Amino acid sequence: MNLSRRDLLVYLAAMGVSVIAGPLSAKGALKAPVRLYDAELLHARTGESMHVVSEVMRDRVVALNFVFTACSSTCPLQSASLARAQSLLGARMGREVTFLSISIDPFNDTPAQLNRFADAHGAGQDWHFFTGNVDAIDTLREGFDLFDPRRDDHPPVIAVGRADAPDWSRLYGIPSPEVIVDEVNAWLV
C-alpha cells in the first residue's frame, strides 16, 4: 500500500493513533497551512450565491468540513459532533463562530437534499451548507489539502480557523463535540 503523508495521518488519526506531524494548536490539533479561495457557492438555505470567505467567514472563527449527503460513514458522524458542539457554543454561534459544511458531491447534493441533511442534524442558522460549481469546491478542498477525486475517500477532517490565518487546526476523524468546542475556544482568545 502506497499512502501519501496526508492519507497516512488521516488513517492513523482514525485508528486513534496519536501522531505529532507538525505544529500543534493550543489544544493539540494539528495545524497546517491553508490557501483560502473566496469561492462563490450556492447557500442551500437561502438559495443565494455567496462568497464563502468574504461573506460568510468574515471575522469569525470557523469550523469547516466537506460532506456529501449520501455518505453512510464519517459525514453523518462528524455532523452529529458539530450539532452538539453548536449547542455547547450557545450564543457564540453567529456572533463569534460559524460552521460551514460544503458538499463534495454537487451533482447529487441539491439545496433541498442539503437542507434535509442539515435539518436531520439540527443545524442552526449559523451553520451554513453550500453546494455549487465542482471546480470552485475542488479549489477550496485543495486549499485545505483535503482533495481526493474519489468522493467516498475524502479525508475526514474538521478544519478550525479564521479567514486571515495562514494555518488552520485540523481535527481528524470524528472528534467529540467537546474537542471541537475546545479548539474553537482556543481560536477565540
Protein Blocks (a to p, Z undefined) as FASTA:
>chain_A
ZZdfklmmmmmmmnopacdfbdcdfkopacddddddddddddfklopacdfklmmnmmac
cddddddfkbcklmmmmmmmmmmmmmmnmmmnojlgccddddfblmlmcfklmmmmmmmn
opafklccdeddfklmmmmmmmnopacfblklgccddddddfklmbdcddehjadfklmm
mmmmmmmZZ
